[in-house]
């Protein structure tokens, strides 16, 4: 029988992916928060929370998580791209 290590950030992230796909976004966020509690430098967890919040229309909150991911790992291009997309949503071109 497969046993899950509750102290493995990647496992919590993977479980969050499954829950998110099932539409259980609040549960997914709980597992992602646990992942970053276990491993505070786990940038994928911050990015995933940001994606879920953005999906819920919580753009400013999402941006905080994307920025945290970039703060931890400046080369993390996925979070940088997400910040750019949110900036376009939050500050649409007026032309």
Secondary structure, DSSP 8 states (H G I E B T S, - for coil): -----TT-HHHHHHHHHHHHHTT-HHHHHHHHHHHHHH-TT-HHHHHHHHHHHHHTT-HHHHHHHHHHHHHH-TT-HHHHHHHHHHHHHHT----
